[in-house]
Amino acid sequence: MQTTTIRLDDTMKERIAAAADHAGKSAHAFMLDAIAQTVEQVELDSEFNDIADERWKRILASGKTVSWDDAKAYLTAKSLGESPNKPLPGSANH
C-alpha cells in the first residue's frame, strides 16, 4: 500500500476531525471512506451516462419514442398502484 499526502487547511482538517468523531471513526478512516464513496459515485455516474448514450443512439437510429402524454399517464397510473399497459413507441413525430 502506498502513502499519499494531501494538504488540508486548518478549517477543513477541523471539519474532518469533527465529522469523523461524529461517525465514530478516525480521521484517516473517514477520509478513506469519503474517497471510496466519491470514486464509486463517479464510476456509477459514468456507467449511467454510457447506458444513456447507448439508449439515445438507439432512439436516434429507430426514430421511435413514447410521447410525453403517454409516458406521463403510464407513470401516474403506476404511482396510484394501478397496472397499466406500457405505452408503445411510435414515430418520433407523434
Summary of the structure (lengths in Angstrom):
residues: 94
radius of gyration: 23.3
end to end distance: 58.0
largest distance: 59.0
contacts: 173
relative contact order: 0.08
helix: 66%
strand: 4%
